[in-house]
Amino acid sequence: MPIYEYECQKCGHRFERLMLSCDDPAPECPECHAPDVQKQMSSGAVRPHGIPKGSGGFTPPSKPCESGGG
């Protein structure tokens, strides 16, 4: 299960959530409970050049996620 990073558009709080899939709805902010959170680019989701795909760590979802929240 991938960990997604989110940022609240209301209060600016950044947090992480372990999500079952990219199809799960975006969580609400744990600080102000606003529903308007945006998925952020995570450094853990980037595979550096030269490291072979499938060498461990992140396994991409079976279908690509659309960028943005949720």
Secondary structure, DSSP 4 states (H G I P E B T S, - for coil): --EEEEEETTT--EEEEE-S-TTSPPPPPTTT--S-EEEE--GGG---TTSPTTSSS----SSPPPSS--
